[in-house]
């Protein structure tokens, strides 16, 4: 899917239209629900539950920040490769909450496992299967350091479980995606499908993220679901490879969150073969679709960056190594001076040169070429001979800006995505907790 940048960058005071979003379809073996625990005090949905009655294979990537949310530690201690449920809350990050935060997860796990076990016993099949505490994982997003609102969430778990439904349509996916938002202005959803013989593999994904966005999963949550029966170890490999040029190739403000989490879940409802590996054609097709979906979601996060008006692509080519290309790309993308120049529609390409130099990577100024859009602005260690400030100023008015850095030192390349810095970013974050 190609993202319509102008749709996403329209006036943020306007409600999004249904037609702007992909039509996510049902994933067999998945039940979902969202509800308000009134964490924001305005009645909006702020609690979501994803339930797999037959269990799901899963894999997760989490933040590299040395300070992590209590739920990340709790999930890591589970050591399970098949789970039954994921509970997500907004407004509170459950980070730096000490014993109270840790104990809160234990309380929620005990209550939710009991309610889901009761649900199973009352189902038409009348199973006596127990949903254990360690069958559950958690995710949180919001303010760091505030006491975790365990009682508010616990009191809504019964109603949340009662609302679980297996029939999913576009509106319901958007409702779930909206329930995990914080400062986001739009829900973020993506869908891909693959036809294998007579079978249809489906991949649905949702994400949240707007500020505190930087590489290594940023302050974003993303949950991806597929009906394809793929084991957890293979899912982990696929997710890592997909994240490299999507979730780990974005930045809004260079700040890395304590709460990053990107997870993929396989409901195992569609059998696609046994002992599959990365060499199998079906897995290779699945990987291409997953990479496309992850990049779609990652770009949506950047487009919805706090206060953002412009989407920026930084493409570093012909580098001596991948690491060098990444360092230079992010050095430019994370520069407040570059980002504010783009916001002001000022073709101040000297700031890009500064960003290249401060990366610490060795370059040859005589070989270096810099383009903004299709316009060559610098080469041979100086301004390009045919440089036209007027033409570049006109280009800078576009909603989507591309910057290309040609190092002419090797064959490696890296592309990252960011947005501009506007006054709105300051307003949002100066008043974040009110």
N, C-alpha and C positions, 0 to 999 in steps of 0.2 A: 504493500500500500504506500502511496505517496502522500505525505502529509501536506495539507493545504495550509501553508504558513500564514497566508492572509486571513484565513478563517480563525486560526488560533490567536493571531495577534490583533484581532479586532478589539474594539472598546471593551475593557474588562467589566464595565458596569452592566453590560448586556448579558442576558442569559444565553447560553449556548443552545444551538438548535440540534434536535435529534439527528438531523441529516448529516451533521458534521462528524458523527461517530460511526465506527464500523459496527456491523451487526454481529455481535457475539452470539454463538449458538450454545445449545445445551451440551454439557459434558456428563455422560452417563456415569453414575457412581458418586456424583458430587451433589450435596445439598448446601444451600446458603441461606443466610438471614442477616438482617441488620436492624438495629433498634436504637433508640435514644436512651442513654443513661443520664441525660441532662448534665453532661460534664462541662458543656459550654454555657449552660443556663439559658439556652434559647430553643431547646426542643429538637435540634437537628440530630440526625443519626450520627452516633459517635462510637458505636460498638458493632463489630461484625463477627460472624461465625461461619466457618467453612467446615463441613462435616462429611466424612467418608465412611459410610456404614460398613463397607467391606474392606476398609483400610486402603491406604495409598502409599506407594513408593514415593520417596521425596529426597530432595537435595537442597541445601541452603548455602548461600554465601553471606557473610556478615562483615561488619566494619573492621578495619585495621586500626581504628582508634584504640589506644591503650586503656581508655576508660570506656566501659561498655555498659549497656542497660542490663538490669537484673534478668530480664527475660532471655537475653542472649546466653548468659551463663546457665540459666535454668534449662534452656533447650539443648545446649551443648552437653549437659550432664545426663541427658536422656539416653544417648547412644542407640537410639532406635532408627531403623531404616524403613519401617512401616508405621504410619500414624493414622489416627482416626479423626483428629480435629485441630483446627487453628482458630484461636480467638485473638482478635485485634481491637485495640482501643486507641482513640486519639486523645488530644488535649494534654496528656501526661506521659512523659517518656519513661517513667519508672527507672530513672538513672540518677545515681548519687542519692539514693533513698535508703541505703543501709538495710538493717534488719527488717524494717517495716516493709520495704519494697520486696524483699525476698520472700517474707512470710505471706505477703499478699498474693503472690503467684501460687504458693502452696494452697492457700484458701480457695482461690478461684479454681484450681485444678481439681481439688476434692469435690467442690460443689458441681462443677461442670461434668465430671466423670459420673457422678451420681445421677444427674439429670439425663444424660445421654444413655446411660444404662437403663433407666426407667423408660425412656423413649423406645428403646429396642424391645423391651418386654411388652410394651403396649402396641407394637407394630402389628400389621396383619400377619406377618410370619411368626410373631410371638417368640422371638429368639430369646434365649437366656444368656446371650453373650454379654460379658462385662466390658465396659469401656474403662480401662485402667488410667490412672493418673498420668503415667508415662506414655500413654497413647496420645497425649495432647501437647501442642506447642503453642507459643504465644508471640505476639508482636505488639509493640507500643510506639507511639510517636507523639511528640508535644514538648512541653516545657521540662527542662532538666532541673532536678533538685526539689520540686514540689512533692509533698506527701502524696503517695499514690491513693486514689479514691476507691479503695477496694470495696467498701460497703455499697457505694452507688452502683458499681458494676455487678457485684454479687446479687444485689436485689433485682437486677434485670435479666439474670441468666435464664430463669425459668421461662419468661416470656420470649426470650431470644430463641431458645430451643423449640418452643411451640411454633415459632414462625418459620422454621426450616422448611424449605421446599426444593424439590428436585427438578421442577420444570422452570427452566431459565430462558428468558427472552432478552432482547436488547435493553428494555427499560429496567429490568431487574438487575442486569449486570451494571448498568449505570448507577443504580441505587446503591449497590454494594461498593462500587468504586468511589462514590461520593461520601460514603460513610467513613472512609479511611483518610479523608483529606484534612489538612490543617490550614495553612495559608494559601493552598491551591485555589485557583479560581475556576477550574474545570476538572471534572473527572478524567482519568486517563485510562483508556481501554484499547486493546488491540486483538486482532484475530487472524489466524492463518489456518489453512487446511491443506491436506495432502491426500491425493487419491492413490491408493495402493491396491491394484486389482479391482475388486468390487467393494473395498473397504474405504471409509473416510476417516482419516486421522484429523482430529480437531485440536487446536491449541488456542486457548483463551488466556489473556493476560490483563491485569489491572495494575496500576501503580499510583503512588502519591509522591509528591516532591515539588518544592518551589523555592525554598531557601535553605541555607546551610548545605549547599550542593557542591561536592568536589569529587575527584576520582576515588576509587576504592569504595564504591557504593554509596557515597554521599548520604544526606539525610533523606533517604527515600526508602519506601517499602514497595516491593513489587511481588505479586503472587501470580504464578503461571500454572495453568491446569491443562492436562491432556488426557485423552482417553486411551492413548497408546500404551501398551504394557511394556514399559522399559524399566530395568532394574535401577536401584538407587545409585550404585557406583557409576553406571553409564550416564545417568542423569546429572551427576556431579561433574563429570568430564564435559558433557555437552553445555552445561550452564556456565562453567568457567570459560569455555571457548567463546560462548555467545556474549558474555559480559565484557570481554577484553576490548572490544571495539564498539560497545554500546554503553552500558552502565558505568564502565570504567573509562569512558572517553568523553565525559561531560563535566562541566563545571559552571556554576552560577556565581559563586562568591569565594571559592577556594577553601571554604570551611568544611571539614570532614566531621560528620555526625558520630554520635555515640550509639546510634540506633539503626544503622544500616541493616537491611535484610532483603535479600532477593531469594525467593524459593520457587521450586518447580515441583509439581505434584502429578503423579501418574495414577489414575484411578484403576488401571489394569483391566478396564472393561473391554478393550479391543486387543485381541491377541495378534501379534505381528511376527511371531517366530520366537524360537528358543535360542539361548546362548548367543545373543546378538552382540556385535562389536562395532567399533567405529568404521570397520571395513565393509560392513553390510550396506547395500544400496539404500535400503529403507531408512536406515539411521542417518546416512549422508543427506538424504532428502529432508529428513526431520531436522537435522542440524541447520540446513539452509533456511528452513521456515522459522526455526527458533531464533536464529540470528536476526532475521528480518523483523520478527515480532519485538525482540528486545531493543533493537535500534529504533523502531517506531516509538516504543514507550519512553526510551531515553530522550529522544528528541522532543517528545511532548513535555517532559519534565523541564527541559531547557527553555522551550517556547513559553512555558508558564512560569518562568523564573520571576521571583518577586520584583514587581515593578517593570518587568521587561517589555520593551517595545520592538526590539530587533533581535533576530536570530543570527548568530555568527558561526561560520565554519572556518576553522584554521586547518589548512592542509599543508603539511611539511613533506616535501618529496626529495628524492635523491640524497638521503642522509647516509652517513657511514654505518649507522646501526639503528635498530628500532628504538632502543633506549634514548639515543640522541634525538631522534625525531620527536618522541613523546615529550622529552624535557623542553624542547624548544616550543612545541605546540602549546603546552600548558603554561609556559612562561609568558607567552603572548596572551593566551586566553584568560589568565588570572590577573593580568595587569589592570588595576583600576584606571590608569591613564588611557590605555587602549579602549577599555569598555566605555569610559565617559566620552571619549572622542567620538566613538560610534553613536552614542546616545545624542550627542550634539551635532551629528552629521558633518563632522569636521574631518576631512581627509588628511589628518596629521600623521603621515606614514612614518615620521621619525620615531614615534612611540613604538611602532612595530619593530624598528631597528633596535631600539633600546631593549625590547622584550627578548629579542634573539640573543643579544649580547649578554644580558643578565642571567641567562640560562646556565652559563658556565661551560657550555659546549664549545669546542674549538671549531671555528669556521674560517673560510677564506673569503674575505670581503670582495675580492676581485671576481670570484665565481658566483657570488650570491645574487639571486634575482628575487624581487618581491613584486607580487601582483595583488591588486585589490579589484575584485571582479575580473574583468577581462583587460584591465588597464595595467600596463607595466609602469611601476613607479620608481624602481631603483635597480640598477645593475652596474657592474664594473666599479663598485665602491662609491657610487654617487647617484644623483637623481637621473632618471632615464631621459634621454634626449628628446623624446616625443611626449613627455609628460604634459598632461593638460589638467590643470586644477579645476577648471569649469566643468569638464566632463565628469571628473571624479566626484565633485560636489553633487552633481545630479544623481550619480549612482548611489551615493551615501544616503539618499532619501528613501531607498528601497527598504522593505521590511526584512529582507534576508541578505546578509553581507558575506562574501567569501574572500578570504585572505590566503594567498598561496606563497609559500616560502620554498624556493628551489635552491638547495644547498650545493648541488653538483659535486657531491663528495662520495656518493655510493648509490646503492639501489634500494635502500629501505625507505619506508614512508609511514606516516601516521596522521590520522585525521581526528580532530576533536571538535566539540561543539560547545558553544557558550552563548551568552546574551549580553546586552548592554547594561550599564548601570545608570539608573535614572533617579530623580528625586524621590520617586515613589518607593524605591528600595529602602531609603533612609526612613521614610515615614512609617512603612510597615514594621521595620525592625526596631525603631525607637518606641513603638507602642505595642510590641508583640504580646505582652502578657495582660493587656487591658481589654 
